[in-house]
Amino acid sequence: MKKRTWQAIGALCVASWFSAAASAAPQIDAIVQKLKDTHTITMGYRETIEPTSFLNSQHQPDGYAVDMCKQIIADAQKELKLPEIKIKYVPINIQNRQALVANGTVDIACGGAVHTFARARQVDFSPVSYVSANQLLVLKDSGIKSIDDLNGKVVAVPTAGNTEPILNQLIAEKKLNIKVLHVDTHAAALIDIVSHRADAYFCDNSAFLHLIKSAQDPKALAVVGPEYGYAPQAFMVPKNNPTFMWIVNHSMAQMFESGQAEKIFNKWFGPYNLKISPRLRAAWETYSYPE
């Protein structure tokens, strides 16, 4: 009886050891497993956010964020020792991008979403790729110079964006009477301003670059008022993919340290006479960890 008892205890210990060993074994990320099985990654991109992420004249995804993500994918191929990684492009917008990343439809969203604590509940974020803030886009002859001039006027904001809470806070603080108009695209906001359906567009100022350039009369538009908020943009990745996130973080850190990130920035933002801001430079230096 005693012998059988010790045998049972021994069997239980062995089973427990194997169970613990199995649980301690490194788990392969869903994205890494997908890359190994299919040699394919799904990249989400924006269609109209030039120069960050857009469809070029050949109807191919292009831009600052797309170039950065292509380098991340090249580094993933090297790190995982794969013969190739094919990119499957999926268009995303401000309304669906987070859901498509959270449910695994998109492996990496390269549209420059602002990293917020609320969004980080559902998705993970890369290091900061770009830093912007919220400002006003108006017609020059509107007489609008700041938020204080918007009392009794209509202000467009992106649907489901992070700018409306900031506007609502300003409205409450300054006791302004402002009608908020939701728009699904930046192009729609431009149409609303030019047609006088809206008096201003309150949004991430990085979106204004292409809007002004693409307007029928660019000189009629102006970006006014102080910058509100701190909008650190980054690339979204589905949660629970630590190995792939390490590759993303490492790749971007190498871009920051080597000067490649600055070259990509100058390629896309140089034509707009923009230079790397102190905030962006500081963010890059923060993520430039030593090997």
Salt bridges, closest charged atoms under 4 A:
GLU50 OE1 - HIS210 ND1 3.04
GLU50 OE2 - LYS213 NZ 3.70
ASP67 OD2 - LYS267 NZ 2.88
ASP107 OD2 - LYS34 NZ 2.72
ASP124 OD1 - LYS239 NZ 2.96
ASP148 OD1 - LYS174 NZ 3.19
GLU164 OE1 - HIS182 NE2 2.91
ASP192 OD1 - ARG197 NE 2.95
GLU262 OE1 - ARG281 NH1 3.11
GLU291 OE2 - HIS250 NE2 2.72
